[in-house]
């Protein structure tokens, strides 16, 4: 009987060696893909770079060292070429999304961004592609809606002490007001630019520094993280100190607001009418594909999930892009563009914002 623990220990060691070395380094079909052995052996090597916030820089350096195709995990390969980009992400791609994207499900429902199947993704995209087309976005109803918020943002800057604005926050306000009007229309449009405290608080959990720790935990320790947040009562109190982010977690407020906006639309949907100069929101565009409008259509929560996902994505993408633009312009090497922009701005008349779809001012800025 004394030999059994020894046999068990030997088997455990053999299985460990097989899992750590044989499977990823010798038996895996990815074994011939170039890359460092430490990354090929365990997913935690890349997870460590993720934790430090150096994942992107590290992968870039690996491509410089190993070429356009690099193995960065036991089951993960990174590509850095236009041909691979077209093959994987281009029209007609056969590659589905990994389970990583399921972290973006909303209200327990999948949406355009989280579907694994290219067919499901394509079918959902067809419902929305027209609303995001250039011809629609540049039409007066939508362009006027954006222009109103541009003017409100300029008023906000002018009201700031010495015209100095902390743009990380104010650009989030601008993005929030635009995307809520675009997605929900009057049923969910916010007024963060104009100072609404309730609406400004919607982005508070986005700005919280522990958001990054939560994202890391969901990606690399998904089952454990979900278990931690499901606990309540005494167990909830015990695990509270080790939660990656204290509740309410990122997007909690926004998702609640988005659901209320959808419910307000749903309660009023039979009474909605539009004039030709009014913007038609995403939620209104989707309604024609609701199960009440056609067989096999979207259920309420599927619609709510889709709209909430557009809402969530629209805040960060818009604000981050504008912030990057401001940062790029501020670099010493771009002083010539600053000067051109300054000259053109000074030459604009009081009502000189570009007309919808017709760029008559700031041409050099748009060009560069």
C-alpha positions, 0 to 999 in steps of 0.5 A, a space after each residue: 500500500 505504501 507504494 500507491 502514493 509514490 505511483 500517484 506522485 510519479 503519474 502526477 509529475 508525468 502528466 504535469 510534464 506532458 501538459 507543460 512540455 510535451 503537449 505545447 512544445 512537441 505534440 501541438 500542431 503549432 510547434 513549428 510556428 516561430 516564437 519564444 518557448 516560454 510563451 508556447 509553454 504556458 498562457 500565463 507568460 502572455 498574461 503576465 505582460 497583460 498584467 503589466 500593460 505591456 502586451 501590445 509592445 511585447 507582441 510587436 517586439 516578438 514580430 520584429 524578432 521572429 517575423 510576421 507570424 509568432 506563437 504567443 501562447 499554447 493555442 494562440 498565434 499573432 499575425 502581422 501582415 496585410 494578407 493575414 488581416 484580409 484573410 482573418 477579418 476581411 469579407 467572406 472570412 471563415 474564422 469565428 470569434 473566440 470565447 474572449 468576445 463573450 465578455 461583451 454579451 449584455 443582459 445575457 444575450 449575444 450581439 453583433 460583436 460577440 457572435 462566434 459564427 460569421 453567418 450570425 455576425 453577417 445576418 445581424 450586421 445586415 440589419 444595421 449596416 444601412 444606419 451606419 452607412 456614410 450616406 445616412 450619417 452625412 444626411 442633415 438629420 444625423 449631421 445636425 444632431 452631431 453639430 448641436 453637440 459640437 456647439 455645446 462642446 465649444 460652449 463647455 470649453 469657453 466656460 472652463 476657467 481660462 478655457 483650459 479643459 481636462 479633455 479625458 473627461 469632457 471628450 467622454 461627455 461629448 461621446 456620451 451625448 452623441 452616442 445616446 442620441 444616435 442609438 436611443 434618440 429622445 428615449 435615452 439622449 444624455 446631457 453630460 456636456 451641459 452639466 447633468 450630474 446624473 449623466 456624467 456619473 454614468 462614466 464614473 465606473 469607466 474611469 475607475 483605475 481598477 477597471 483594468 484589473 477586472 478586465 484582466 481577471 475576466 479574460 484570464 480567470 473567467 470562471 473564478 471571477 464569475 464565481 466571486 461576483 456571484 457570492 452573496 450574504 456571508 460568503 459575499 462579505 468574505 470574498 469582497 476584499 479580493 474582488 478585482 473591482 468593487 461593485 458596482 463594476 464597469 458599465 453597471 450604471 451604463 447598462 442599467 441606463 441603457 435598459 431603461 432607455 430601451 424600456 422607455 422606447 418599448 412603452 412608446 413604440 406604437 406612438 412614434 412618428 417622424 418628420 423628414 428632418 428628424 434623426 431615426 435612432 438605431 433602436 427605431 431602425 431595429 424595431 422593424 426586425 422585432 419579433 412582433 414585426 416579422 416571424 423569427 425577429 429579435 426578442 426584446 432583450 436581444 434588441 436591448 443587448 444590441 443597442 447597449 453594445 453600440 452605446 458602450 462601444 461608442 463612448 470609448 471609441 469616439 473619445 479615445 480617437 479624439 483624444 489621440 488626435 489632440 495628443 498627436 497634434 500637440 507633439 512638437 513635430 506637428 507644430 506646422 499642422 498646429 499653425 495651419 489649424 490655428 490660421 484656419 480656425 481664426 479665419 472661420 466666421 461665427 457660424 462657420 462650422 462645415 455644412 453637412 457632407 460639404 467640408 468648406 473649412 479646415 481643409 488642410 486639417 482634414 487632409 492631414 
